Amino acid sequence: MIDLAAAPFSLTDEDVSWVSDTLAGMSDEQKLGQLFCLITYTNDPGYLNYLTRGLHVGGVMLRTMEIAEAAEAVTTLQQSAEVPLLISANLEGGADQTLIGATHVGSNMALAATGCLERVRQAAQVIAREAREVGINWAFTPVADIDLNFRNPITNTRTFGAHADDVAAFTAAYVESLQAEGVAASVKHFPGDGVDERDQHLLASVNSMGVEEWESSFGEVYRAGIEAGTKTIMVGHIMLPEYSRALRPGIHDSEIMPGLVAEELLNDLLRDRLGFNGLIVSDSTTMAGMATVLPRREAVPRVIAAGCDMFLFTKNLEEDFAFMRAGLESGILTRERLDEAVTRVLALKASLGIHRGRTLPDATAVKIGSEDHRAVARAVAQESLTLVKEEAGVLPISAERYPRVLVYDIEGGANPIGQGAKAGAIEQIVAELVAAGHEVTRFVPGGGWEGLAAPTSDVTDNHDLIVYLANLSTKSNQTVVRIEWASPMGANVPAYVPTVPTVFISLENPYHLLDVPRVRTYINTYGSSPAVVESMLAALRGESPFPGTSPVDAFVGRWDTRL
């Protein structure tokens, strides 16, 4: 039996009666629909009504939309749904990931670099308030992974860093502030990303920690999130083999499954040992991690049978619903487990109060991006700036000291994960340098191999300062976040550090010193929003400090990066 009066649902007798009565009045088809949180890219009423009236879904996630479009979509969804809906969104770094024009408050790593719990609380508050303006009541945040492997291509600045104590404290503060505004938090990605160097979007990755090591790191983070009252936890395509072996002695390697279909991790560990009583949601089931270990026909019902309460997205809408129905008919998913999962879905809705009346957003009156919210974003940007290395006498920068500047820009492609790199950041920086009176030259690789390359004097005699601008963020379907140098022979590597003052600015990835160890002045900003760029330029000019503290080892454990 689920104790609905206990945290994190904390339902009243009246709320519990609503959950029980609603469940009792549902057909199998309606119950199965409640298991699914699907997705919309549009406010098209035909499609939205199909989700609610045709499929009876329990929740819908909004992808990136104009603010008015999102408000209209939510209105249509809530008006047409028989049971009030969970409206979810990825809100990492700010509501701007979903709502065009919303405030980008800063990545988790930027928040951690400020070293200020109050900034974390303010950021979560801003995110929740802007989300609520369009009717979003469930945030797929915070990321509570620990960035222990600098080679991991997906965690990176999405995390609060590499130190479990800090991650636990920031996670708890974030959860409390987000939920105080009426938006459910989702601590993710259980059982913990950031150990493997591989991306769980592409395979079932491995958290290789032993039981005691996991308990003293990720275990503490999840306990902190649970004690803070998180209503939901998202489970990833991540295996935890040492814990699986401890909980299931004799389990064969081939039987070790990623979290979202691992009964021992969901029930024995998360429910029993950690005491989580809230809703467990799978990570996106369109990711390859589940597909690589089980046939989809079996995997779809097993996600719920193993202990997840909601199934996130579908690969093919009709096929996945058919697989879930077939799983109920065959007994992979029992009726008892189905009712338990739907009970938690309904309890989450009741805990948010949406069963008492559907407050619909007014597309003409949505207020997002207030000056107060932008002030929080500016504070995070300024307070997180981290001067990792500094060559004496190079800073500050001015047109009088450095009239001729050579800029090397390094940017990645699209398809970002989390908040992602902001387009135009490098152009903004170059324009500001020009406006400040610098003569700026953008580096263009030339031809010539051994013996035929341009003389070094072309750089050393014609430039007073070299500035590297790297804007490489984590993105889906990549395997590394590393610099790919230009041809021929790494034409744009920092080869003039001994002769021309050089400043390397990484706007996104905090680990680029691995590839530029001899750079003597190196800055991490953990983001590339306009607020970050403005704060960074002011600090370069000496108008403000670099107060941030690195939440990770920016030197990546190498001696040469400290030279």
N, C-alpha and C positions, 0 to 999 in steps of 0.2 A: 504493500500500500504506500502511496505517496502522501507525505505529510504536507498538504497545501497550505497549512497555517504557519509552517516553519519557513525560515529564510531559504531562498531569496524571494519566494512568491509572497509570503506573509499575507495570505488571503483572509478576509473576514468570513464569517459563516454565510453571509449573503453571497459573497463572491464564490465560495465553494459550491453553494447550491446552483449558481449559474453554470459553473463548469460541469457539475454532475447532470443537470437537466439538459444542457446542450449536447453533451456526449450521448445521453440516453435517446435523444431525438434524432440522431444521425444514422443514416444508412451506411453500409460498408463503403459505398462509392464516396460519400461525403467524408468519411473518416480517412480514407486513403488520400483524398485531395488535401486534407489538412496537413499531411506529412510533407508536402512539397512547398518549398519556397522557390518560386520561379523568377523570371527576369523580364523586364520590359525596357525597350529602347524608345518607346513611342507612347503617345497619349491617345492612340487610335481607339475609339470606344468599342469597335467590333472585336478587336483582339483582347482588350481588357475585360470585356464582358464574357468572352470565352474562358478566360482564366478563372473568373469568379463564379459564373453561373454554369459554365460547361464542365469545368474541372474541379470546382469547389476548393481552390488552393488555400493553404493556410497563410501564405505570405507572398509578397512580391518585392523584388529588389529593383530599384531604379538605377539605370545606367545614366551616363552624362546627358543632361538636358538643360535647356533654358529654364529659368526659374518658373516662369508662368506655365510652361509646358508640363513641368513636374507637378505643380499644384493642380493643374487640370487632370493629370493622370491619376493622382491620388484621390481626387474628388470622385472621378468615375469609378475607381476601384472600390472605394468605401461605400458609395451609394448602391452599387450593384451586388456587393457581397452579402450572402445570407448571414455569415458570421464575420464580425469585424476582422480586418486584416492586419497582420504584421507588415509594415512598410519598412523595408531595410535599405541600407546603402553602405558602400565602402566609403568611409569618411576619414581615412588616414591622412593626416596633415591638414585637414580642413574639409568643409562641406563643398569646396570648389571641385573636388574630384567627381562630385555628382551634379552640383548646381553651378552652371556657368555664371561667373560673377560673384560667387560667394567668397568668403574670406579664407585665404590660405594662411593658417596660423603657424605652420612649421612642422617639419618631420619629427618623429619621436626622438631621433638622435639629437636634433637641434634642441628640443625641450630638455633632454638630459644634459646637454652641454652647458645649459644655463646653470645647472646645479640647483635649481629652485623648484621645490614642490608647488609653490604658489603659482608659478608660471604654468606648470602642468595642469593644475586645477582650472586656471583661467582659460587655457587653450581648450580643454574639454568642455567647459561651459559655453564658449563661443561656438564650438562645433555643434553641440546639442541644440542651442537656441536657434541657430540658422537652419538646422535640419528640421526642427519642429515647425518652423514657419511654413513648410510645404507638406507637413503631415508625416514626416519620417519619424518612426518610433523605435527603430532598432538599428544600432550602429555596429557594423562588423569591425569594431575596434575595442580595445587597444591591442596592437601586436605586442605580445609578452614573450617573444622569443629572445634568446640570449645570443648575441653575435660573437660566438666563440671561435669561429673559423673565418678568417678574413677572406678566404677564397669562395665562401658561399655567395652565389650570384643573386640571391633573392631577398635575404634578410637585410643586411647592410643598414642604411639610414632609416629603414622602417622600424628598427628596434630602438630600445632605450640604451643599448650598449652591451658591453661584455661583462658587467659586474652584476651578479645575481641579486645582491642586496639592493642596489640602486634600481634594477629592473622591477623588483618586488615592490619597492616603495612608490615608484612612479606609476606602476600598474594600478595599485590600490587607490592612489589619489585620483587617477584618471577615471576609474570605474565609479568612485563615489561622486565625483562632480558631474559626470555624464548622466548618471541615473538620477541625481538630484533634480535634473531638468526634465525628467520624464521620458528619457530615451534609454532603452535597455542596452547594456554593454555586452560585448562578446569577446572575451579574452581568447586569444588565439596565438599559435596553432598547436594545440595539445597533440602529442606529448612533448613537443618542443623542437623548433627548428633552430638552425644556426650552428649545429655541430658538424654535419655533413657538408662537403663542399659542392654537393649536387643539389639540383632544384627539384622540389617535390611536384612542380607542375609537369615535369617530364618523366618522372619515375617515382617509385616508392623509395623515398630516401631513408637514411638510417640515423637515428640518434644512438650513438654507440656507447653511451655512458653506462656504467654499472649502477646497481640499485642505490648504493649509498651516495655516489656522486650525483646521481639524478635527484635524490631526495634533498640534498643540500644545495641544489641549484634550481632546476626547474620546479621541483617539488615545493620549494619555498615560495617561488613566484606564484604558482597556482594556489597555494594556500592563502597567500596574501590577497589574490583576486577574489577568492571564495569568501574570505573573511570580510572583505570590503563589500560583499553583497552582489557580485556579478550575477545577473540573471541568466546569462547564457555563456557557454564555452564552445568554441569552434574546434573541431578535430581535423587534423590534417592527414595527408597521405604519407605519414612518417612512421616508421617502425621503431620500436624500443625493445630490441631483442633480449637484452639482459634482464629486463623486468618481466618480459613475457616468459622467459625460461624460469625465472624465480616463481612466478605465479602459476605456471603450468609445467611442473617438472616432467622432463621427458619429451617435451614438445619438439617435433622435428623442425629443422630449419625451414623446410618448405611450407610448414604450417604457420610460421610467423607472419603476421599480416600487418599492414599499415593501420594506424589508429582507428580510422573510421569504420573498419570491419573487424577489429580485434576486441572480442568480448572481454578478455581478461584485463585489457587496458581501460575500457569504458566502464565496466561494472566493478571489477575487483579493485582497480586502482582509483579511478576518478570518482566513482560513486561511494565505494566502501572506505577505502583508505583516506582519501582526501575529503570525503563527506559532502560532495557536491549534490545538491538537491534540485538544481535548476534544469534548464533545457540544454540538451546537447545537440548541436547542429553540425552536420558534416561540412567540410570545405567543399568547394565546387567539385561536383562529380564529373565534370567534363575534363578534369585534369587527367593526365596519363597515369598517375600513381596507382589508381585502383584498376585501371584497364590492364596494366601489365601483370597483375597477380591473379585476377579472377575473370571468368567470362561475365559479361555485363548482365546476362539473364539471371545469373546467380547473385552477382554483386549488388544489384539494385535492392532486392528485398533484404539482403544480409546487412546492409547499412543500418536499417531500422532494427532488424532482429538482433544485431550485436549490441545495440544500446544507444545509437543516435536517435533523437526524437524528430528531427527534420532532415529532409533530403534536399540539398542545395543544388538547384538548376537541373537540367536534363540535357542529355546529348541529343536525343530525338524525343520530342514531347510525347507522341503517341506510343512509341515503343517502350519508353521507360515507365509510363503509366501501366502499360500492358504487363511489363515485367513485374511491377509491384503487385498487381492483381493476381498474377500467376503465382507469385511467392506466397500470397495469402491462401490461395486455393491449395497449394502443394504442402503447406505447413512450414515452409522456411520461416515465414512470418506468422507467428501465432496470433489468435484474436486477443489473447491476454496482453501480449506485447504491443499490438496495435492500439488497444485502448489505453495502455499506459503512456505510449508516446503522444497520442492525441490529447490525453489529459494534461500533459505538460505543455503542449502547444496552447491549449485553452487557458491554462493557469498563467502562462506568460502574458497572454492578452488581458486577463483579468487583473494581473498585478500592475499593468499599465493603465488600468481604468478605462480601456477603450470599449469595454462591454456595456458601460453605463450610458454611452452616448457618443456618436461619431462626430468629433469636431473636424469640420472640413476646412481646408485652407481656402482663402480668398485670393485667387490669382491676381486680382487687381490691387491687393493691399499687402502683399508680402514685403517685409522689410528685412533685407539682408545686406551685410557689408557696411554696418554703421561705423562711425568714427571710433567709437569705443572698441569695437572688434578689430579694426585696423590698427589701433594703438597696441593691442596685445600682440598682433603679428609683428609690428615693428620692434617691440620690446624683445620678443623671442629672437628675431633676426639679429639684433645688435648684441644681446647678451650671450649668444651662442658662438659668435665668431672666435675661432681658435687659431692662435699663432703657434703652430707646432714647432717650427724651427725659425730662427732669425739670425741672419748674418749682421753683425754689428755695423751700423752706419748706413744700411741700405734704406731703411724706412725712416721717416715718411717720404712719400712720393710727391713731387711737384714738378710743374713744367720748367721752373727755374733750374732745379737740380738735374732733371732728366728730360731735356727738350725732345730727344728723338727716341721713340719707343718701338721696339719690334715685338709684335704679338703673335704668339703661336696659339691657335685655337684648336681644341680637340672636342668634338661633339659626337654623340651617339645618335641612333635612329629612334623611331617611334615605338609604340606599343609598350608604354611604361607600366610597371607594377607600382602600387602605392601611389604616392603623389606624383612621382616622375619628374624628370627634368623639365624646366619651363622653357618653351621655345622663345628665342629672342634674347636670352640672358646675355650671351656673349656680344651680340650686336649692341645691347644697351651699355655694356661696359666700355666697348670701343668708342661708342658715341660720346660717353661721358669723358673719356680720356681726351678725345679731340676737343670737346667743349672746354676742357680745363687748360687748353693751350699746348698739349703735346702734339708733336708730329708723329702720327701712328702709321706704321707699315705692317700689313698683314703678311705673314710668311706664306710663300708659295713654293712647294718643292720644285727644284730644278732638275735638270738631267745631269748625266755624267757619273761614270763609275770611277774606279781607281785611276788616278792621274788626270782625270778630266773634270773633276768637280770644281766649283767656284772657289776662289781663295778665301781663307778664313777672314782675311782683312775686309772682305765685303760686309761682314757683320761687325767685327770689332772696331773698325774705323768709322762706321756710319750709324751706330746705335749706342745710346747711353744707358739703356735699360732694356732687359728682356722680360716679358710677362707671358707666362703660360696660363691659359684659361681652359680648364678641363671641365666638361659638363656631361659626364657619363653616369647615368643612373641605372638602377636595376630595371630590367624589363623582362617580360615573358618570353620564354623559348630561347634564352641565351644561356650559355654555360659558364661564362666568366664575365667579370667587369674589370677588364684590363685595357690598357692603352695599346692600340695597334698602330705602330709607327709607320711613317710614310716611306715610300721608296724614292730614291735608291738608298740602301744601307742605313735605314733609320734616319732619313734626312732631317727630321724635326726633333730628334732627341736633344736633351739639354747639354750640348757639347761645348757651350761657351761659358759655363759657370765659373771657371777659373779666371776668365778675363773680362766678362761683362756682368755687372750686377743683375741677378736673375731672381724673379719672384714667381713661384708656382702657386696658383689658386685653384683648389679643387672645390667646385660648387656642389658636388653630389657625393661622390665616393670618397670616404675618409682614408683609403688605403693606398693611394697612388705613390707614396714614397717607396713602395716596393720596386717600382719601375723607374723612379728618378732619385735614387738614394743620395746622390751627390749635390742635389739642390740644397742650398743653404738657407733659403727663406721660403717656408712652405705654410700655406693657410688652408684650413678646412672651414667650410660654411654650412654643410649639411642640407643645402637647398639652393634653388636658383630663382626664387620668386623676385619680383621687383623690390620688395622690402629688403630681402637679403642682399641684393646687388647694391642698393643704396647704402645700406649699413656698412658693407664691406668696403666700398669706395671711400666712405667717410673715414673709416679706420686706416685705410692705406694713406690717406692724406694727413693723418695725425690729428684729425678732428675729434676722434673718439678712440677708446681703447679696444683691445682684443680680449674680452673678459672670459671667454669660454674655456672650459676644461674638457679635454677629449674623453668621451665615454668609452673609447676603445683604445687599443694599443696602435696608434697611428704609425709606429715604427715597425710594426709587424714582427717583432722579436728578432730583428736583424741588427747586427752591430754597424753595418755600413750605412744604414739609413740615418744614423745619428752623427755622421761626420759633418 
